[in-house]
Amino acid sequence: MPITPTPKIWMNGELVDWESAQIHVLTHSLHYGMGVFEGIRAYETDRGPAIFRLTEHMERLHRSAAIMMMDMPYSVDELVQAAKDTVRSSGLPGCYIRPIAYYGYGEMGLNTLPCKVDVSIACWPWGAYLGDDAVSKGVRLKISSWVRHNHNSMPPAAKTTGNYVNSSLAKVEALKAGYDEAIMLNPQGLVAECTGENIFVSRNGKLITPPLYAGALEGITQDTVTSIARDNGFEVVTGDLARSDLYIADEMFVVGTAAEVSAVNSVDDRPLPCPGPMTSVIATEYAKVVRGQVDKYKDWCEHVD
């Protein structure tokens, strides 16, 4: 989806013009993929734009950096304020927000210890990642031929730039084959996640989502949806899923900051009920929660002003 420029990008403590937010061609992370990032959304509310679960996202950014032995030069609170400043400068009622921390220009080689860490935050308007009708019509998924990396090769618990080479290969493979998204299996053949979304499968009245040890990123939207589902009387558990479990699901949906809640209409050309009753309830409630319309969850909406 094309990026629409906004007036400013936050870089290393100050807002700079969009066109001036540039890095050197010898920036370390461009060559070696060592960086950490987040995907966050701000939504229009009756009190102006509010960033959904902003603090939790910046806390996860810090955890990712710790896993990668990257010293973050800004605190969680400083990054929270920087994100609000960036969104405010855009004048947008709602937008997608991309914080990224990376090793900058000045050192080259695999040793990151001498490298300086740079941090940027950009925002721009962005619609539904898997399509505006992803809730009503659902998306077509396929099992990828690319295997999700295991915990001792690339840490899936960190939202690391280099990790997403794996996801990009799977995503492009799926798109070129005529599907909307790919499902990643771990080296043991169990379901991990999609290329950028966590998975929920309904079997026998119970919602199942893969555990973190299967290779899934600990999703903030996944946690949000789990809370919404339980508050609506649905049982949610973490559990291992084989690919055949997806083929015979009562219903299935995927979740993420970009994808929000998207129904699944088929896996490997096996049709699934779509949208299922749980999916419809959860997607409708999620749309209200992120816009500050549900009192119980209003604290998750961090207002820019």
Summary of the structure (lengths in Angstrom):
residues: 305
radius of gyration: 19.2
end to end distance: 28.5
largest distance: 56.5
contacts: 1047
relative contact order: 0.16
helix: 30%
strand: 29%
